[in-house]
Amino acid sequence: MARTSRSRPTDGELEILKVLWDKGPSGLSAICTALRLSRPVATTTVATMLRLMQEKGLVDRIKASRGSVYAARVSREAASTKLLRRLMDLIFDGSAGRLVAHMVETETLTDRDRAEIRRLLDEDDARAAALPRSRTKKVGKP
């Protein structure tokens, strides 16, 4: 299947982005060291991936006194929202309810996950109740 978005990170690129989100701007050596905690990676491969990620607009390269430092250009929140939306659209016909139902039915959620979801929903309900106007889902773009 053809890739529709050059800016969508691959699994390997997501691993690098996670390092940058967790550690902040980092040099090639630090990125490789972090990645090697979970699997072996070649420095040249990571360097190539970073160059491609820079072309895709996923990272910025900042020249430093000793080499380069790379920084995530896309936030964890923006990437996760985009990826989750794509998953929901492709697998669950755009329905968050179907996604959650699937997780409940397949016993994917731990007791801790369920409690966290309930807490988040309760907080959102409390915020919504405090708003002076009705919350309705917007259709289309303004």
PLY file of the C-alpha trace (Angstrom):
ply
format ascii 1.0
element vertex 142
property float x
property float y
property float z
element edge 141
property int vertex1
property int vertex2
end_header
0.00 0.00 0.00
1.38 3.42 -0.94
2.28 5.81 1.81
-0.10 8.77 1.77
1.75 11.07 4.13
5.48 11.69 4.06
5.24 13.25 7.51
3.78 10.13 9.16
6.56 8.53 11.20
7.53 4.89 10.69
7.93 2.59 13.70
11.68 3.20 13.72
11.19 6.95 13.48
8.75 6.79 16.38
11.43 5.09 18.47
13.79 8.00 17.76
11.07 10.55 18.46
10.37 8.87 21.81
14.03 9.30 22.74
13.91 12.98 21.78
10.62 13.55 23.62
11.96 11.87 26.76
15.51 13.28 26.76
15.09 16.51 24.82
17.50 17.64 22.08
20.27 15.05 21.75
23.31 14.18 19.71
23.58 11.10 17.51
25.60 9.19 20.11
23.06 9.81 22.89
20.19 8.79 20.61
21.96 5.56 19.65
22.76 4.79 23.28
19.11 5.19 24.26
17.90 3.05 21.34
20.42 0.31 22.19
18.74 -0.18 25.56
16.01 -2.09 23.71
17.73 -3.43 20.58
20.98 -3.23 18.60
21.18 -0.36 16.10
23.95 0.82 13.80
25.01 4.43 14.19
24.98 4.88 10.40
21.38 3.62 10.23
20.25 6.05 12.92
22.10 8.90 11.17
20.32 8.06 7.90
16.97 7.87 9.67
17.57 11.26 11.29
18.41 12.78 7.89
15.18 11.37 6.43
13.23 12.55 9.47
14.66 16.03 8.96
13.49 15.98 5.33
10.02 14.89 6.50
9.87 17.74 9.03
9.85 15.43 12.06
13.13 16.66 13.58
15.33 19.74 13.46
19.11 19.50 13.18
21.02 22.09 15.15
24.74 22.44 14.46
26.73 22.36 17.66
30.40 22.78 18.46
30.87 19.00 18.29
28.55 17.54 15.64
24.83 18.09 15.55
22.00 18.01 18.02
18.57 16.77 16.95
15.28 17.98 18.39
11.77 16.69 17.83
9.86 19.10 15.63
6.54 17.38 16.27
5.18 17.02 19.80
4.27 13.71 21.36
0.67 14.94 21.63
0.44 15.92 17.96
1.97 12.64 16.78
-0.19 10.48 19.03
-3.36 12.35 18.06
-2.58 11.93 14.36
-1.68 8.24 14.69
-4.65 7.41 16.89
-7.03 9.24 14.54
-5.62 7.22 11.63
-6.05 3.96 13.54
-9.62 4.85 14.46
-10.43 5.80 10.86
-8.84 2.69 9.33
-9.95 0.05 11.80
-12.92 1.44 13.75
-14.67 3.61 11.13
-13.65 6.76 13.00
-15.37 5.69 16.21
-13.58 6.15 19.52
-16.40 4.17 21.10
-15.62 1.17 18.91
-11.94 1.44 19.84
-12.75 1.44 23.56
-15.32 -1.34 23.12
-12.66 -3.43 21.39
-10.24 -2.85 24.25
-12.90 -3.79 26.82
-14.06 -6.87 24.89
-10.53 -8.18 24.33
-9.66 -7.58 28.00
-6.82 -5.26 26.98
-7.55 -2.78 29.78
-6.06 -3.33 33.20
-7.89 -2.22 36.34
-5.51 0.72 36.48
-6.32 1.65 32.85
-10.06 1.49 33.59
-9.69 3.69 36.66
-7.63 6.23 34.70
-10.22 6.34 31.90
-13.04 6.83 34.43
-11.07 9.63 36.12
-10.40 11.39 32.82
-14.05 11.14 31.78
-15.21 12.45 35.17
-12.81 15.41 34.91
-13.99 16.14 31.38
-17.63 15.97 32.49
-16.89 18.40 35.34
-15.19 20.83 32.93
-18.08 20.55 30.50
-20.61 21.25 33.25
-18.69 24.40 34.19
-18.82 25.78 30.64
-21.60 28.29 29.93
-22.41 26.86 26.49
-23.30 23.44 25.22
-20.49 21.21 24.00
-21.29 19.80 20.63
-18.96 18.18 18.17
-18.08 20.49 15.33
-18.65 19.10 11.88
-16.29 20.18 9.12
-13.65 22.84 9.41
-14.33 26.50 10.19
0 1
1 2
2 3
3 4
4 5
5 6
6 7
7 8
8 9
9 10
10 11
11 12
12 13
13 14
14 15
15 16
16 17
17 18
18 19
19 20
20 21
21 22
22 23
23 24
24 25
25 26
26 27
27 28
28 29
29 30
30 31
31 32
32 33
33 34
34 35
35 36
36 37
37 38
38 39
39 40
40 41
41 42
42 43
43 44
44 45
45 46
46 47
47 48
48 49
49 50
50 51
51 52
52 53
53 54
54 55
55 56
56 57
57 58
58 59
59 60
60 61
61 62
62 63
63 64
64 65
65 66
66 67
67 68
68 69
69 70
70 71
71 72
72 73
73 74
74 75
75 76
76 77
77 78
78 79
79 80
80 81
81 82
82 83
83 84
84 85
85 86
86 87
87 88
88 89
89 90
90 91
91 92
92 93
93 94
94 95
95 96
96 97
97 98
98 99
99 100
100 101
101 102
102 103
103 104
104 105
105 106
106 107
107 108
108 109
109 110
110 111
111 112
112 113
113 114
114 115
115 116
116 117
117 118
118 119
119 120
120 121
121 122
122 123
123 124
124 125
125 126
126 127
127 128
128 129
129 130
130 131
131 132
132 133
133 134
134 135
135 136
136 137
137 138
138 139
139 140
140 141
